[in-house]
Amino acid sequence: VHVQESGGGSVQAGGSLRLSCVASEHIINNNDMGWHRRVPGKERELIATLSVSGRTTYYRDSVKGRFTISKDVAENTVYLQMNSLKPEDSATYYCNTARRPYEDWGQGTQVTVFS
């Protein structure tokens, strides 16, 4: 397993969650990393990326200002801090490289936001 996500759960709208992704050292140290999410019946979408240097981020408009991507190289972990969650954030969240070619996808972690 190259990536393993955790930290999902059910939360009321307005609440927060922090997702974690433990990845192989060579993946984190050599790739821009990203968080992706998928809702059943829809395409997986990229929502946040972090450059390998850790200095550059990208956020999809729908999460900008609410989500923060970061990493701890010593722990081989990428995080996604999600604040002010909305019901439309409900999805399965995946960690992977920011762009193709992707590593094998993990199982993801489910986030459910209820109003």
C-alpha positions in Angstrom: 0.0 0.0 0.0 1.5 3.3 -1.1 -1.0 5.6 0.5 -3.4 5.2 3.4 -6.0 7.8 4.3 -7.7 8.2 7.7 -9.6 10.8 9.7 -13.0 10.9 8.0 -16.2 10.7 9.9 -19.6 12.3 10.3 -19.8 15.9 11.4 -22.4 18.7 11.5 -22.3 21.5 9.0 -19.9 24.1 10.2 -17.7 21.6 11.9 -14.1 20.5 11.3 -12.1 17.4 10.4 -8.5 16.7 9.8 -7.6 14.0 7.3 -4.3 12.2 7.4 -2.5 10.3 4.6 0.5 8.2 5.4 2.5 7.6 2.2 5.7 6.0 1.2 8.7 8.2 1.8 9.7 8.2 -1.9 6.2 9.4 -2.9 6.1 12.4 -0.5 9.7 13.4 -1.1 9.5 13.3 -4.9 6.0 14.5 -5.8 3.6 17.3 -5.5 0.9 15.8 -3.4 -2.9 16.2 -3.6 -6.2 15.5 -2.0 -8.9 14.3 -4.2 -12.6 13.5 -3.5 -15.3 11.6 -5.2 -19.1 11.6 -4.8 -20.9 8.4 -6.1 -21.9 8.9 -9.7 -19.4 11.7 -10.3 -15.8 12.0 -11.4 -13.1 12.2 -8.8 -12.0 15.8 -8.4 -8.7 17.3 -7.3 -9.3 19.7 -4.4 -6.0 20.7 -3.0 -2.3 20.3 -3.9 1.0 20.9 -2.1 4.3 21.2 -3.9 7.2 18.9 -3.1 8.9 22.0 -1.6 5.9 22.6 0.6 5.8 26.3 -0.5 3.1 26.2 -3.1 -0.5 25.2 -2.7 -3.5 25.1 -4.9 -7.2 24.9 -3.8 -10.3 24.3 -5.8 -12.6 27.3 -5.6 -15.2 25.3 -3.7 -12.8 24.7 -0.7 -10.6 27.7 -0.9 -10.4 29.5 2.4 -11.8 26.5 4.3 -9.4 23.7 3.7 -5.6 23.6 4.3 -3.2 21.1 3.0 0.1 20.5 4.7 2.7 17.7 5.3 5.1 16.4 7.8 8.0 14.9 6.0 9.4 13.3 9.1 6.2 11.4 9.5 5.6 10.8 5.8 2.2 12.2 6.3 0.0 14.7 4.3 -2.8 16.4 6.1 -6.0 18.1 5.0 -7.5 20.4 7.6 -11.2 21.0 6.7 -13.1 23.8 8.5 -16.5 25.2 8.0 -17.7 22.0 6.4 -20.8 22.0 4.3 -23.1 19.1 3.3 -21.7 19.3 -0.3 -18.3 18.4 1.1 -19.6 14.9 1.8 -17.5 12.5 -0.3 -14.8 9.9 -0.1 -11.5 11.6 0.2 -8.3 10.2 -1.4 -4.7 11.2 -1.1 -2.3 10.7 -4.1 0.1 12.6 -6.2 -1.2 15.8 -7.5 -1.2 14.7 -11.2 -0.7 11.7 -13.4 0.8 9.2 -13.2 -1.0 8.4 -10.0 0.2 5.9 -7.5 -2.2 3.0 -6.7 -5.3 4.5 -5.0 -6.0 3.8 -1.4 -9.4 3.0 0.0 -10.0 6.6 0.9 -11.8 8.0 4.0 -15.4 8.8 4.1 -16.6 12.3 5.1 -20.3 12.9 5.8 -21.5 16.4 6.6 -25.1 16.7 7.9 -27.1 19.8 8.2 
